[in-house]
Structure formats: structure tokens, C-alpha cells
Amino acid sequence: MELTTVGQVIASRRIRSEGSNETAYLVKIGLPQQFPSMDYYCPVQVSGEREDNGKVMYSAGIDSVQALQLGMKLAGGILFGLNQTCGGKLRWEGDENGDLGLPIPI
């Protein structure tokens, strides 16, 4: 399935580069939706200076809670990779030490 929009945004986070107040990346997490089958998906979009033009991705789960949990891990994994590319200089408003506040997949 290919998504072109996150749909209804239920959570977002602005990520900036260390020492800047400008938004470098914007994370959007959409409302979990049910597939035509019984499972659910959660749309995720990370847009910004080095990301794939804000391509909308999704995670899937057995129910909407699992889809949301996995969506947060998806966003965290993307940001983890971007932060490595940026030399660990990405920050969000709630932390100045490099923790971007999202779980990362193991």
C-alpha cells in the first residue's frame, strides 16, 4: 500500500540542529487506520532537509495500539539514522543532550 498523506495528524515533533531554532525535520504521526483486513496501520512522515521529500510510510500492527507503538519506533529509527548523518547534532525542545524522545527499534 502506498500513502500520499498522513491524514489526521495525532502527534508531531519539530527537530532542530544544535545551536539553531530553525526546524530541520518535522515528524508527523497519523491516526491509526484499519486495513481492509483485520490489521491496522499508522502513517508516519519525516520531512526536512535530508529526508526523502517527506515520503509517507506506515507501520502495521494487530490493533491500533500496536500500529501506533510501531509507528513511533519507525519515526525514532528514521531520526536515529538522520542524527548519525548529522554527527549527533539533532535536538528537540525537551532535551539538549541528543535524546530525540522517540523509541528506536533494536
SEBADO-307850 format. One record per atom (N, C-alpha, C, O): residue in three letters; x, y, z. Coordinates in steps of 0.2 Angstrom, whole numbers, plus 5000, padded with zeros to 4 digits. Each point is the difference from the previous one (the first is absolute). Example, Ala and Ser with C-alpha at 12.3 -4.5 7.8 and 13.67 -1.06 7.14 Angstrom:
2
Ala506649725039 Ala499650065000 Ala500450065000 Ala500549995003 Ser499350064993 Ser500450065001 Ser499650055003 Ser500350065001 
END
This chain:
106
Met500449945000 Met499650065000 Met500450065000 Met500550015004 Glu499450044992 Glu500350065000 Glu499650065002 Glu499450014998 Leu500950035007 Leu499650065002 Leu500350064998 Leu500650014999 Thr498950045000 Thr500350064997 Thr499950065006 Thr500250054999 Thr499449935006 Thr499950055005 Thr500049965007 Thr499849945000 Val500450105005 Val499949975007 Val499350005002 Val499849965005 Gly499850084992 Gly499350005003 Gly500050045006 Gly500350055001 Gln499249945003 Gln499950035007 Gln500749995004 Gln500149955002 Val500250114999 Val500650005004 Val499850005008 Val499750045002 Ile500649905001 Ile499850005007 Ile500650025005 Ile499950015006 Ala500749994991 Ala500650025004 Ala500550034995 Ala500149984994 Ser500350075008 Ser500550034996 Ser500650025004 Ser499950015006 Arg500749994991 Arg500650035004 Arg500450034995 Arg500249984995 Arg500150085007 Arg500550044996 Arg500749985003 Arg500150005006 Ile500349994989 Ile500749985002 Ile500450054997 Ile499950034994 Arg500650005010 Arg500450054997 Arg500849985001 Arg500149955003 Ser500350084993 Ser500749995001 Ser500350045006 Ser499750055002 Glu500849925002 Glu500250035006 Glu500350074998 Glu500350024995 Gly499550035009 Gly500250075000 Gly499550044995 Gly500150064999 Ser499449914999 Ser499550034995 Ser499350005003 Ser499849955003 Asn499850104995 Asn499349995002 Asn499649994994 Asn499349995001 Glu501050004993 Glu499649984994 Glu499849925000 Glu500449965003 Thr499150034995 Thr499849934999 Thr500449964995 Thr500050034994 Ala500349925007 Ala500449964995 Ala499649954998 Ala500049984994 Tyr499649985010 Tyr499549954998 Tyr499450015004 Tyr500050025006 Leu499549954991 Leu499350005003 Leu499749934999 Leu500049974995 Val499950015011 Val499749935001 Val499250005001 Val499850045004 Lys499949934992 Lys499249995000 Lys499849935001 Lys500249964996 Ile499450035009 Ile499749935001 Ile499350014999 Ile499750045003 Gly500049924993 Gly499350004998 Gly499649955004 Gly500249965004 Leu499150054996 Leu499649965003 Leu500049934998 Leu499949994994 Pro500249965010 Pro500049934997 Pro499349984997 Pro499550035002 Gln500549944992 Gln499549984996 Gln499949924999 Gln500649975001 Gln498950014998 Gln499949934999 Gln500149984992 Gln499750034996 Phe500749925003 Phe500149974993 Phe499349974999 Phe499649995004 Pro500350004989 Pro499449964999 Pro499949935003 Pro499549975002 Ser501150005000 Ser500149945004 Ser499950025007 Ser499750065001 Met500449905004 Met499950025007 Met500650045003 Met499850035005 Asp500749974992 Asp500650045003 Asp500050084999 Asp499550024996 Tyr500950015007 Tyr500050085000 Tyr500750024998 Tyr500549975000 Tyr499550094997 Tyr500650044998 Tyr500050075003 Tyr499550035002 Cys501149994999 Cys500150075003 Cys500550044995 Cys500549985000 Pro499250074997 Pro500450044996 Pro500550045003 Pro499950035006 Val500749984991 Val500650045003 Val500350044995 Val500149974994 Gln500150095007 Gln500450044995 Gln500550045004 Gln499950035005 Val500749974992 Val500650045002 Val500250044994 Val500249974996 Ser499750095005 Ser500250054994 Ser500550055003 Ser500050015006 Gly500450014989 Gly500650045002 Gly500550004995 Gly499949984994 Glu500750055008 Glu500550024996 Glu500349944996 Glu500350004995 Arg499849945009 Arg500349944997 Arg499649944999 Arg500249954998 Glu499150065003 Glu499649945000 Glu499650004993 Glu500050054996 Asp499849895002 Asp499749994993 Asp499450044999 Asp499549974999 Asn500650095000 Asn499450054999 Asn499449985004 Asn499450014997 Gly500749975009 Gly499449995004 Gly499649944998 Gly499450005001 Lys500949954996 Lys499649944999 Lys499649975006 Lys500350005005 Val499149984993 Val499649975006 Val500149935000 Val499949964995 Met500250025011 Met500149925001 Met499549985005 Met499650045003 Tyr500449904999 Tyr499549985005 Tyr500349935003 Tyr500449974998 Ser499450025008 Ser500149945004 Ser499349965001 Ser499550044999 Ala500649905001 Ala499449965001 Ala500049965006 Ala500549985003 Gly498950015000 Gly499949965006 Gly499449975001 Gly499550014996 Ile500449945009 Ile499449965000 Ile499450055002 Ile499449984998 Asp500750075006 Asp499550055002 Asp500350075000 Asp500650014998 Ser499050045003 Ser500250074999 Ser500650025005 Ser500450044998 Val499649935008 Val500550015005 Val500749984997 Val500550045000 Gln499549904998 Gln500649974998 Gln500350044993 Gln500650015000 Ala498950014996 Ala500250034994 Ala500350075002 Ala500550024997 Leu499250015008 Leu500350075003 Leu500649995003 Leu500550044998 Gln499649915006 Gln500749995003 Gln500549984995 Gln500650035000 Leu499349944995 Leu500449984995 Leu500250064995 Leu500550014998 Gly498950035001 Gly500150074997 Gly500550045003 Gly500450044997 Met499649975010 Met500550045004 Met500749974999 Met500450045000 Lys499649895000 Lys500749974999 Lys500350024993 Lys500550014999 Leu499049994996 Leu500250014993 Leu500350075000 Leu500550014997 Ala499150045006 Ala500250075000 Ala500750015004 Ala500550034997 Gly499649935008 Gly500650005004 Gly500649974996 Gly500550035001 Gly499449924996 Gly500549974996 Gly500250054994 Gly500650004999 Ile499050034998 Ile500150054995 Ile500550065002 Ile500550014998 Leu499250015008 Leu500450065003 Leu500749975003 Leu500550045000 Phe499549905002 Phe500749985003 Phe500550004994 Phe500550025001 Gly499249954993 Gly500550004994 Gly500250074998 Gly500550024998 Leu499050035002 Leu500150074998 Leu500550035005 Leu500450044998 Asn499549955008 Asn500450025006 Asn500849984999 Asn500450045001 Gln499749904997 Gln500649974998 Gln500350044995 Gln500650025000 Thr499049994994 Thr500350044994 Thr500250075002 Thr500450034997 Cys499250005008 Cys500150075002 Cys500650005006 Cys500050055003 Gly500349904998 Gly500550005005 Gly499750015007 Gly500450025005 Gly499049954996 Gly499750005007 Gly499850075002 Gly499950025006 Lys500050034990 Lys499850075001 Lys499350015000 Lys499850065001 Leu499749894998 Leu499350025000 Leu499850005007 Leu500249965005 Arg499350094996 Arg499750015007 Arg499250014999 Arg499850024995 Trp499949975011 Trp499350025000 Trp499950045006 Trp500450005004 Glu499050044997 Glu499950045005 Glu500149975007 Glu500250045005 Gly499749904996 Gly500049975007 Gly500649975002 Gly500149975005 Asp500550044991 Asp500649975002 Asp500650034996 Asp499950024994 Glu500650005009 Glu500650034997 Glu500649955000 Glu500550024998 Asn499449925004 Asn500549955000 Asn500049954994 Asn500449955000 Gly499250064995 Gly500049954994 Gly499549955001 Gly499949964995 Asp499750035010 Asp499449955000 Asp499450044996 Asp499850055003 Leu500049924992 Leu499550034996 Leu499349985002 Leu499550024997 Gly500549945009 Gly499349995003 Gly499649954997 Gly499450005001 Leu500849964994 Leu499649954997 Leu500449935001 Leu500650005000 Pro499049955001 Pro500349935000 Pro500449994994 Pro499750014994 Ile500849955006 Ile500449984994 Ile499949925000 Ile500049975005 Pro499950004989 Pro500049934999 Pro500749975002 Pro500550034999 Ile499449915004 Ile500749975002 Ile500249964994 Ile500649965001 
END
